[in-house]
């Protein structure tokens, strides 16, 4: 019998971070102007979780990583071309909206159902990974809601490190105020871990990993089940992005103190 | 690692190749094409794209879309964001409202005549509308596309087949050439410092062996140029004519009267040699841009500053006043066309797309031609594989090159071959030469083949003779060198080009265009992809055209006389390569080295 973890990473796509985002009303409710034309990436918080999951799986024989992703199929397909080169995982795709205005409860219900339906699911080995935050909805509550629906009481948020111990137990470092970590010991799976940034760099592209991943990713995308999620009963009266001002100056040899001083002066002008 | 077919670059040509091939691979009513690299599996096909995502770094287009419609008979603009059918096409000759552009005496006389006859000519906003669009230029039955969106749409079609793999963010360093045969590709090293030396998490570039390497990495692609250098060019062929195209994608003012599908071609401003365009997409979005050719004599050929003046020309500004920048980008165009054609096929490789000399400068069309060459190669490869024949030079010549030679691509390329030679004699002879070539189907032309672009660049003293004294040029040069900035702004200011009234919306600094428009970035862990073979040669260079033309100001005057390079700003337009005047003796190579690299534009709307 395998002693490794079944790590399920929840993560979807968000617009590439440098894109200019503008709220807009769509027939489906609030959204972003030209959202489907914007290039997308795997939500950076979820990406950290995925890389930590792959790292844990590599250190824990018998483990397996599954990425469960609810998003527009075409965008998932595109993003997986980049993500699929990084670390080994299996994909379970759900075809639905991934914007920041969808209701976390509806999303969580779909994701929880999909986790329950995973073939060979063994709760005693299940680690549910995801982002502590989300680049698309900030509140970052979906992961917690999924954990509750799966009746997993051990939840850790702001995780920066997981150290496996004997007999499936592990130690977790969670971020707390004051730039410190809280150390928790957990007897073992199942558990929910909402990752902060962790400590791993972004893995390099590996063509062999890509070739191996893609043999399963492409069929998974082709059979992605529809997962219509909406805005729940929330009515948005208006949406706006923060007002921004841009002044660009390229300076390469400025000391951090001088940069900070100039930023304070600039902010104080407002 | 071994595959059956490795493609280099995902542009329109490779899209044509993979669209056609993936349809065959997923056809359930035909015998499967089996892999030799992985016996028992279907044909293993991978495509490595340099840019961080598919559809980044390519530019907008108005095209007749003959090849595209042949491949997608039900092509409907509504399926593709930013696509529109061409509805209204005009050609405008722009006069110089500022008196700053460098016009010949004959052109100034022509301008005076036009202004004198403004009451009887279709003249408005300092522009003369030509009575018709020449037959060879028109795109009236075609489409306006965003290339980024078109490529994303085509990649989705290809990926949906599940038959091929596309890997963005994966530059190919070089082809694996053994005894004149291409055996696959080597990917770039990862986890290296700027000089390419191993650093944290070093991962040497992997060799991917393949029975066929499809080279579609564009006009400045590293693999295509490597093959040119190692295998040589066919007798008489050379890459002499280039241009850099730069564009804004803008949100038009809400009250715009421009209809989707409107196309304006312009000539005459900001300099006579610089052609321009404005295409209107749906939803009040437009692409507007210019082409700066390698034949432009000024060493201070700043595309960005010229583009800012172009959009402010009254005939353009009347549409753009109040517009807002959405996206920005730049790319090189290989305008040699058929004359720049390399060996199209050899043992284990085939060349497609713009890097294979498919762009037609007479019809101002390249995307449809590139796509079609990819389709032709795929049809040839399928025929060879179905016949159980190897992908050798002989087979590819027969199945691909012959197919291309018998097609409209070749016929129209022959007509266009000498169409622009007249520009060697000046702007007006150039226009006349184009018209003659178009009207006589290439039988009559003016001028001669251009020299190597390194030999075409004049001196600043010559370009500004009579306008800026040599001593002042020397002073400006020294001042800019000391400040570490390009020379072009100081020169244009001095030559009478007014300051650009930055409005934070469309008229923004070049660095803001990188951030607001191009969203330019570069991942860490890769080497600099621009370098110089000889520092001495750089120090001796008095022109520094590479710095002046750099679309992103990624190249700047360096402290030791060698230009400095900032990888995080580079948009991979490649203009520095053909603008380098440090030609190595006896070769077409230059002192500047452009290697394969990651990063660049992060916009899919160009």
Contacts between the chains, C-beta under 8 A, distances in Angstrom:
chain1	res1	chain2	res2	distance
A	16	B	53	7.6
A	16	B	519	6.9
A	16	B	602	5.4
A	18	B	515	7.2
A	18	B	519	3.8
A	18	B	521	6.4
A	18	B	602	5.7
A	19	B	519	6.3
A	19	B	602	7.6
A	19	B	603	8.0
A	20	B	326	7.3
A	20	B	516	6.8
A	34	B	81	7.5
A	36	B	81	7.0
A	37	B	81	4.8
A	37	B	82	7.2
A	37	B	149	6.2
A	37	B	604	6.6
A	37	B	605	6.3
A	38	B	604	7.3
A	39	B	53	5.1
A	39	B	55	7.5
A	39	B	56	7.0
A	39	B	602	6.2
A	39	B	603	7.4
A	39	B	604	4.8
A	74	B	156	5.1
A	77	B	156	6.5
A	77	B	159	5.1
A	77	B	160	7.3
A	78	B	53	7.1
A	78	B	54	6.5
A	78	B	152	7.0
A	78	B	155	6.9
A	78	B	156	7.2
A	78	B	159	7.5
A	81	B	54	7.0
A	81	B	159	7.4
A	81	B	165	7.7
A	81	B	166	5.4
A	81	B	167	6.2
A	81	B	168	5.7
A	82	B	52	7.4
A	82	B	53	6.7
A	82	B	168	5.6
A	82	B	169	5.7
A	85	B	167	6.0
A	85	B	169	7.5
A	85	B	170	7.0
A	201	B	200	7.6
A	201	B	201	6.5
A	202	B	523	7.8
A	204	B	190	4.3
A	204	B	191	6.1
A	204	B	201	6.2
A	204	B	203	4.7
A	204	B	525	7.0
A	205	B	167	7.4
A	205	B	169	6.1
A	205	B	170	5.5
A	205	B	190	6.7
A	206	B	203	7.4
A	206	B	206	7.9
A	207	B	1	5.9
A	207	B	46	7.7
A	207	B	167	7.0
A	207	B	170	7.2
A	207	B	187	6.6
A	207	B	206	5.4
A	207	B	208	6.4
A	208	B	1	5.8
A	208	B	206	7.4
A	210	B	165	7.1
A	210	B	167	5.9
A	211	B	1	7.0
A	211	B	3	7.9
A	211	B	44	7.9
A	211	B	46	7.4
A	211	B	165	7.2
A	214	B	165	5.2
A	218	B	159	7.5
A	218	B	162	4.1
A	218	B	165	8.0
A	219	B	162	6.8
A	221	B	159	7.9
A	221	B	162	7.9
A	222	B	160	7.5
A	222	B	162	5.9
A	246	B	504	7.2
A	246	B	512	6.5
A	246	B	515	7.6
A	246	B	516	7.2
A	248	B	509	5.9
A	248	B	511	4.8
A	248	B	512	5.0
A	248	B	515	6.7
A	250	B	511	5.8
